[in-house]
Amino acid sequence: MNIIIVDFATPEYDETIRLRYKILREPLGLDFTEEQLSAEFSDIHLAAYDEQWILRGCLVLTPKSEKVLKMRQVAVDSDVQSKGTGSLLVKASEAFGQAHAYSKMELNARDTAVPFYEKLNYSKEGDMFVEVSIPHFKMVKDLM
């Protein structure tokens, strides 16, 4: 698996939008707004490609402060879910955070994804809340 940073507003970025829509938004009847996508200009976009350079997964990192990085919009194509792509993406995002002196990663996990993140040593922080019409938990991990 090849994990790279893709630039905003490139064909590769557009490909990640299509995957995120297919996996995360379409099942909930949601779409992206222009404002949501425009706000991603300063985010870091990681993409996982297989050996044939087919996009298999992606995620977005949003700096929240000098020390805190928020992972969001983690999407893995359905035909490779549970085969390690998501774990590789999360580990790559943590390595990025460490290399850029972030000390904490946070994310809002769908309740069904909590066990996945717990296996990667993330901890729930606070109570369940509803986001995009489904239950979520805030999860955190120290990077240093």
DRENMARDO-890921 format. One record per residue (C-alpha): residue number from 0; residue in one letter; x, y, z. Coordinates in steps of 0.25 Angstrom, whole numbers. Example, Ala and Ser with C-alpha at 12.3 -4.5 7.8 and 13.67 -1.06 7.14 Angstrom:
BEGIN
<node><nr>0</nr><rest>a</rest><px>49</px><py>-18</py><pz>31</pz></node>
<node><nr>1</nr><rest>s</rest><px>55</px><py>-4</py><pz>29</pz></node>
% end
This chain:
BEGIN
<node><nr>0</nr><rest>m</rest><px>0</px><py>0</py><pz>0</pz></node>
<node><nr>1</nr><rest>n</rest><px>5</px><py>14</py><pz>-4</pz></node>
<node><nr>2</nr><rest>i</rest><px>1</px><py>25</py><pz>6</pz></node>
<node><nr>3</nr><rest>i</rest><px>3</px><py>39</py><pz>0</pz></node>
<node><nr>4</nr><rest>i</rest><px>-1</px><py>53</py><pz>3</pz></node>
<node><nr>5</nr><rest>v</rest><px>-10</px><py>59</py><pz>-8</pz></node>
<node><nr>6</nr><rest>d</rest><px>-12</px><py>73</py><pz>-11</pz></node>
<node><nr>7</nr><rest>f</rest><px>-25</px><py>81</py><pz>-9</pz></node>
<node><nr>8</nr><rest>a</rest><px>-33</px><py>83</py><pz>-22</pz></node>
<node><nr>9</nr><rest>t</rest><px>-25</px><py>73</py><pz>-31</pz></node>
<node><nr>10</nr><rest>p</rest><px>-30</px><py>61</py><pz>-38</pz></node>
<node><nr>11</nr><rest>e</rest><px>-25</px><py>52</py><pz>-27</pz></node>
<node><nr>12</nr><rest>y</rest><px>-33</px><py>60</py><pz>-16</pz></node>
<node><nr>13</nr><rest>d</rest><px>-45</px><py>59</py><pz>-25</pz></node>
<node><nr>14</nr><rest>e</rest><px>-44</px><py>44</py><pz>-25</pz></node>
<node><nr>15</nr><rest>t</rest><px>-43</px><py>44</py><pz>-9</pz></node>
<node><nr>16</nr><rest>i</rest><px>-56</px><py>53</py><pz>-9</pz></node>
<node><nr>17</nr><rest>r</rest><px>-63</px><py>42</py><pz>-18</pz></node>
<node><nr>18</nr><rest>l</rest><px>-58</px><py>31</py><pz>-8</pz></node>
<node><nr>19</nr><rest>r</rest><px>-62</px><py>39</py><pz>4</pz></node>
<node><nr>20</nr><rest>y</rest><px>-76</px><py>41</py><pz>-2</pz></node>
<node><nr>21</nr><rest>k</rest><px>-78</px><py>27</py><pz>-6</pz></node>
<node><nr>22</nr><rest>i</rest><px>-74</px><py>21</py><pz>8</pz></node>
<node><nr>23</nr><rest>l</rest><px>-78</px><py>32</py><pz>18</pz></node>
<node><nr>24</nr><rest>r</rest><px>-88</px><py>41</py><pz>12</pz></node>
<node><nr>25</nr><rest>e</rest><px>-97</px><py>34</py><pz>2</pz></node>
<node><nr>26</nr><rest>p</rest><px>-102</px><py>23</py><pz>12</pz></node>
<node><nr>27</nr><rest>l</rest><px>-107</px><py>34</py><pz>21</pz></node>
<node><nr>28</nr><rest>g</rest><px>-113</px><py>42</py><pz>9</pz></node>
<node><nr>29</nr><rest>l</rest><px>-103</px><py>53</py><pz>11</pz></node>
<node><nr>30</nr><rest>d</rest><px>-95</px><py>61</py><pz>1</pz></node>
<node><nr>31</nr><rest>f</rest><px>-83</px><py>71</py><pz>3</pz></node>
<node><nr>32</nr><rest>t</rest><px>-86</px><py>86</py><pz>2</pz></node>
<node><nr>33</nr><rest>e</rest><px>-77</px><py>95</py><pz>-6</pz></node>
<node><nr>34</nr><rest>e</rest><px>-74</px><py>102</py><pz>8</pz></node>
<node><nr>35</nr><rest>q</rest><px>-70</px><py>89</py><pz>14</pz></node>
<node><nr>36</nr><rest>l</rest><px>-60</px><py>85</py><pz>3</pz></node>
<node><nr>37</nr><rest>s</rest><px>-55</px><py>100</py><pz>2</pz></node>
<node><nr>38</nr><rest>a</rest><px>-51</px><py>99</py><pz>17</pz></node>
<node><nr>39</nr><rest>e</rest><px>-42</px><py>87</py><pz>14</pz></node>
<node><nr>40</nr><rest>f</rest><px>-32</px><py>96</py><pz>7</pz></node>
<node><nr>41</nr><rest>s</rest><px>-22</px><py>96</py><pz>19</pz></node>
<node><nr>42</nr><rest>d</rest><px>-25</px><py>82</py><pz>23</pz></node>
<node><nr>43</nr><rest>i</rest><px>-15</px><py>70</py><pz>21</pz></node>
<node><nr>44</nr><rest>h</rest><px>-21</px><py>59</py><pz>11</pz></node>
<node><nr>45</nr><rest>l</rest><px>-15</px><py>45</py><pz>12</pz></node>
<node><nr>46</nr><rest>a</rest><px>-18</px><py>35</py><pz>2</pz></node>
<node><nr>47</nr><rest>a</rest><px>-15</px><py>20</py><pz>1</pz></node>
<node><nr>48</nr><rest>y</rest><px>-13</px><py>14</py><pz>-12</pz></node>
<node><nr>49</nr><rest>d</rest><px>-11</px><py>-1</py><pz>-16</pz></node>
<node><nr>50</nr><rest>e</rest><px>1</px><py>-6</py><pz>-25</pz></node>
<node><nr>51</nr><rest>q</rest><px>-7</px><py>-2</py><pz>-37</pz></node>
<node><nr>52</nr><rest>w</rest><px>-10</px><py>12</py><pz>-32</pz></node>
<node><nr>53</nr><rest>i</rest><px>-24</px><py>10</py><pz>-29</pz></node>
<node><nr>54</nr><rest>l</rest><px>-30</px><py>18</py><pz>-18</pz></node>
<node><nr>55</nr><rest>r</rest><px>-33</px><py>9</py><pz>-6</pz></node>
<node><nr>56</nr><rest>g</rest><px>-35</px><py>19</py><pz>6</pz></node>
<node><nr>57</nr><rest>c</rest><px>-33</px><py>33</py><pz>10</pz></node>
<node><nr>58</nr><rest>l</rest><px>-34</px><py>42</py><pz>22</pz></node>
<node><nr>59</nr><rest>v</rest><px>-33</px><py>57</py><pz>26</pz></node>
<node><nr>60</nr><rest>l</rest><px>-25</px><py>63</py><pz>37</pz></node>
<node><nr>61</nr><rest>t</rest><px>-29</px><py>77</py><pz>42</pz></node>
<node><nr>62</nr><rest>p</rest><px>-19</px><py>84</py><pz>51</pz></node>
<node><nr>63</nr><rest>k</rest><px>-27</px><py>89</py><pz>63</pz></node>
<node><nr>64</nr><rest>s</rest><px>-16</px><py>96</py><pz>71</pz></node>
<node><nr>65</nr><rest>e</rest><px>0</px><py>95</py><pz>70</pz></node>
<node><nr>66</nr><rest>k</rest><px>-1</px><py>82</py><pz>78</pz></node>
<node><nr>67</nr><rest>v</rest><px>-14</px><py>75</py><pz>74</pz></node>
<node><nr>68</nr><rest>l</rest><px>-18</px><py>69</py><pz>61</pz></node>
<node><nr>69</nr><rest>k</rest><px>-32</px><py>64</py><pz>57</pz></node>
<node><nr>70</nr><rest>m</rest><px>-34</px><py>52</py><pz>49</pz></node>
<node><nr>71</nr><rest>r</rest><px>-47</px><py>52</py><pz>41</pz></node>
<node><nr>72</nr><rest>q</rest><px>-54</px><py>46</py><pz>29</pz></node>
<node><nr>73</nr><rest>v</rest><px>-47</px><py>33</py><pz>29</pz></node>
<node><nr>74</nr><rest>a</rest><px>-52</px><py>25</py><pz>18</pz></node>
<node><nr>75</nr><rest>v</rest><px>-47</px><py>11</py><pz>13</pz></node>
<node><nr>76</nr><rest>d</rest><px>-53</px><py>5</py><pz>0</pz></node>
<node><nr>77</nr><rest>s</rest><px>-63</px><py>-6</py><pz>4</pz></node>
<node><nr>78</nr><rest>d</rest><px>-55</px><py>-17</py><pz>-4</pz></node>
<node><nr>79</nr><rest>v</rest><px>-43</px><py>-15</py><pz>5</pz></node>
<node><nr>80</nr><rest>q</rest><px>-49</px><py>-12</py><pz>18</pz></node>
<node><nr>81</nr><rest>s</rest><px>-44</px><py>-21</py><pz>30</pz></node>
<node><nr>82</nr><rest>k</rest><px>-31</px><py>-24</py><pz>22</pz></node>
<node><nr>83</nr><rest>g</rest><px>-22</px><py>-14</py><pz>28</pz></node>
<node><nr>84</nr><rest>t</rest><px>-23</px><py>-1</py><pz>20</pz></node>
<node><nr>85</nr><rest>g</rest><px>-30</px><py>7</py><pz>31</pz></node>
<node><nr>86</nr><rest>s</rest><px>-19</px><py>3</py><pz>41</pz></node>
<node><nr>87</nr><rest>l</rest><px>-8</px><py>7</py><pz>31</pz></node>
<node><nr>88</nr><rest>l</rest><px>-15</px><py>21</py><pz>29</pz></node>
<node><nr>89</nr><rest>v</rest><px>-17</px><py>23</py><pz>44</pz></node>
<node><nr>90</nr><rest>k</rest><px>-2</px><py>20</py><pz>46</pz></node>
<node><nr>91</nr><rest>a</rest><px>2</px><py>29</py><pz>35</pz></node>
<node><nr>92</nr><rest>s</rest><px>-6</px><py>40</py><pz>41</pz></node>
<node><nr>93</nr><rest>e</rest><px>0</px><py>38</py><pz>54</pz></node>
<node><nr>94</nr><rest>a</rest><px>14</px><py>38</py><pz>48</pz></node>
<node><nr>95</nr><rest>f</rest><px>11</px><py>51</py><pz>41</pz></node>
<node><nr>96</nr><rest>g</rest><px>6</px><py>57</py><pz>54</pz></node>
<node><nr>97</nr><rest>q</rest><px>19</px><py>53</py><pz>61</pz></node>
<node><nr>98</nr><rest>a</rest><px>28</px><py>58</py><pz>50</pz></node>
<node><nr>99</nr><rest>h</rest><px>21</px><py>71</py><pz>51</pz></node>
<node><nr>100</nr><rest>a</rest><px>22</px><py>72</py><pz>66</pz></node>
<node><nr>101</nr><rest>y</rest><px>7</px><py>69</py><pz>69</pz></node>
<node><nr>102</nr><rest>s</rest><px>5</px><py>63</py><pz>83</pz></node>
<node><nr>103</nr><rest>k</rest><px>-9</px><py>58</py><pz>82</pz></node>
<node><nr>104</nr><rest>m</rest><px>-18</px><py>52</py><pz>72</pz></node>
<node><nr>105</nr><rest>e</rest><px>-33</px><py>54</py><pz>73</pz></node>
<node><nr>106</nr><rest>l</rest><px>-45</px><py>49</py><pz>65</pz></node>
<node><nr>107</nr><rest>n</rest><px>-60</px><py>46</py><pz>66</pz></node>
<node><nr>108</nr><rest>a</rest><px>-63</px><py>32</py><pz>63</pz></node>
<node><nr>109</nr><rest>r</rest><px>-76</px><py>26</py><pz>59</pz></node>
<node><nr>110</nr><rest>d</rest><px>-80</px><py>16</py><pz>70</pz></node>
<node><nr>111</nr><rest>t</rest><px>-78</px><py>4</py><pz>60</pz></node>
<node><nr>112</nr><rest>a</rest><px>-63</px><py>9</py><pz>58</pz></node>
<node><nr>113</nr><rest>v</rest><px>-60</px><py>10</py><pz>73</pz></node>
<node><nr>114</nr><rest>p</rest><px>-54</px><py>-4</py><pz>74</pz></node>
<node><nr>115</nr><rest>f</rest><px>-45</px><py>-1</py><pz>62</pz></node>
<node><nr>116</nr><rest>y</rest><px>-39</px><py>11</py><pz>69</pz></node>
<node><nr>117</nr><rest>e</rest><px>-38</px><py>4</py><pz>82</pz></node>
<node><nr>118</nr><rest>k</rest><px>-29</px><py>-7</py><pz>76</pz></node>
<node><nr>119</nr><rest>l</rest><px>-20</px><py>5</py><pz>71</pz></node>
<node><nr>120</nr><rest>n</rest><px>-19</px><py>10</py><pz>86</pz></node>
<node><nr>121</nr><rest>y</rest><px>-29</px><py>21</py><pz>85</pz></node>
<node><nr>122</nr><rest>s</rest><px>-38</px><py>24</py><pz>97</pz></node>
<node><nr>123</nr><rest>k</rest><px>-52</px><py>30</py><pz>98</pz></node>
<node><nr>124</nr><rest>e</rest><px>-53</px><py>43</py><pz>104</pz></node>
<node><nr>125</nr><rest>g</rest><px>-67</px><py>48</py><pz>109</pz></node>
<node><nr>126</nr><rest>d</rest><px>-81</px><py>43</py><pz>106</pz></node>
<node><nr>127</nr><rest>m</rest><px>-87</px><py>38</py><pz>93</pz></node>
<node><nr>128</nr><rest>f</rest><px>-93</px><py>49</py><pz>84</pz></node>
<node><nr>129</nr><rest>v</rest><px>-100</px><py>50</py><pz>71</pz></node>
<node><nr>130</nr><rest>e</rest><px>-93</px><py>55</py><pz>58</pz></node>
<node><nr>131</nr><rest>v</rest><px>-98</px><py>54</py><pz>44</pz></node>
<node><nr>132</nr><rest>s</rest><px>-110</px><py>46</py><pz>50</pz></node>
<node><nr>133</nr><rest>i</rest><px>-102</px><py>35</py><pz>56</pz></node>
<node><nr>134</nr><rest>p</rest><px>-96</px><py>32</py><pz>70</pz></node>
<node><nr>135</nr><rest>h</rest><px>-81</px><py>36</py><pz>71</pz></node>
<node><nr>136</nr><rest>f</rest><px>-71</px><py>37</py><pz>82</pz></node>
<node><nr>137</nr><rest>k</rest><px>-59</px><py>46</py><pz>83</pz></node>
<node><nr>138</nr><rest>m</rest><px>-46</px><py>38</py><pz>84</pz></node>
<node><nr>139</nr><rest>v</rest><px>-32</px><py>42</py><pz>87</pz></node>
<node><nr>140</nr><rest>k</rest><px>-18</px><py>37</py><pz>86</pz></node>
<node><nr>141</nr><rest>d</rest><px>-5</px><py>43</py><pz>91</pz></node>
<node><nr>142</nr><rest>l</rest><px>6</px><py>44</py><pz>80</pz></node>
<node><nr>143</nr><rest>m</rest><px>18</px><py>47</py><pz>88</pz></node>
% end
